[in-house]
Amino acid sequence: MALAAPAGERHALPVAMAADQLRWAGFEVLELGADTPAESLVALVVATPAPAAVVLSVASRDALRSASASIAAMRAASSVPVVLGVAR
C-alpha cells in the first residue's frame, strides 16, 4: 500500500499517522509523504507488483485539484484502487 499527499499538499502528518496505523495492522506500507507529484505516484504503482491500494491525504482545499489530477493519472495507468482522505 502506498500513502502520499498530492502535489501542493504540505501536511505530511496525516500521511504518517495513517501509515503507522496500517503498519501496526500488518500491511506493508510505502510512505511517500507530502507534496508527491502525480508522476511519482504513477511510477511507483507501475513499478510495484500488485499494490493493494494508493491512499492520498488532503488537508487543504488548495490541494484538491492536484489530488484529482493524481487520481486521474493513476486510473489511466493502473487498476489499483485509490482512496482519498480529506480533512474538513
C-alpha positions as CSV (number, residue, x, y, z in Angstrom):
1,M,0.0,0.0,0.0
2,A,1.3,3.5,-0.8
3,L,0.4,6.6,1.1
4,A,1.1,10.2,0.0
5,A,-0.2,13.7,-0.1
6,P,-0.6,15.1,-3.6
7,A,1.5,17.9,-5.1
8,G,1.0,21.1,-3.3
9,E,-0.2,19.5,-0.1
10,R,2.3,20.3,2.6
11,H,0.7,18.4,5.5
12,A,2.6,15.2,6.0
13,L,1.4,14.3,9.5
14,P,-1.9,12.7,8.3
15,V,0.1,10.5,5.9
16,A,2.5,9.5,8.7
17,M,-0.3,8.7,11.1
18,A,-2.3,6.6,8.6
19,A,0.9,4.8,7.6
20,D,1.7,3.9,11.2
21,Q,-1.8,2.6,11.8
22,L,-1.6,0.4,8.6
23,R,1.8,-0.9,9.6
24,W,0.5,-1.8,13.0
25,A,-2.3,-3.7,11.3
26,G,0.2,-5.7,9.4
27,F,0.2,-4.0,6.0
28,E,3.4,-3.3,4.0
29,V,3.4,0.4,3.6
30,L,5.3,2.7,1.2
31,E,5.1,6.2,2.8
32,L,5.8,8.9,0.3
33,G,4.9,11.9,2.5
34,A,3.8,15.3,1.4
35,D,3.9,17.1,-1.9
36,T,4.1,14.0,-4.1
37,P,3.8,14.6,-7.9
38,A,1.3,12.5,-9.8
39,E,4.1,11.2,-12.0
40,S,5.9,9.8,-8.9
41,L,2.7,8.0,-7.8
42,V,2.2,6.5,-11.2
43,A,5.8,5.4,-11.5
44,L,5.6,3.7,-8.1
45,V,2.3,1.9,-8.9
46,V,3.7,0.7,-12.2
47,A,7.0,-0.5,-10.6
48,T,5.4,-2.2,-7.6
49,P,3.9,-5.6,-8.1
50,A,0.2,-5.5,-7.3
51,P,0.0,-2.8,-4.6
52,A,-3.2,-3.2,-2.6
53,A,-4.1,0.5,-2.9
54,V,-2.9,4.0,-3.0
55,V,-4.1,6.4,-0.3
56,L,-4.0,10.1,-0.8
57,S,-4.4,12.6,2.0
58,V,-5.6,16.1,1.5
59,A,-5.8,18.6,4.4
60,S,-6.1,21.9,2.4
61,R,-8.6,22.9,-0.3
62,D,-5.7,24.1,-2.5
63,A,-4.6,20.5,-3.0
64,L,-7.9,19.1,-4.1
65,R,-7.3,19.9,-7.8
66,S,-3.9,18.2,-7.7
67,A,-5.4,15.2,-5.9
68,S,-7.9,14.9,-8.7
69,A,-5.1,15.0,-11.3
70,S,-3.2,12.4,-9.4
71,I,-6.2,10.1,-9.3
72,A,-6.9,10.6,-13.0
73,A,-3.2,9.8,-13.8
74,M,-3.3,6.7,-11.7
75,R,-6.6,5.4,-13.2
76,A,-5.1,5.9,-16.7
77,A,-2.0,3.9,-15.8
78,S,-3.4,1.1,-13.5
79,S,-6.4,-0.5,-12.0
80,V,-5.0,-0.2,-8.4
81,P,-7.7,1.3,-6.1
82,V,-7.2,4.8,-5.0
83,V,-8.6,6.0,-1.6
84,L,-8.8,9.7,-0.9
85,G,-8.9,11.1,2.7
86,V,-10.0,14.7,3.0
87,A,-9.8,16.8,6.3
88,R,-12.6,19.3,6.6
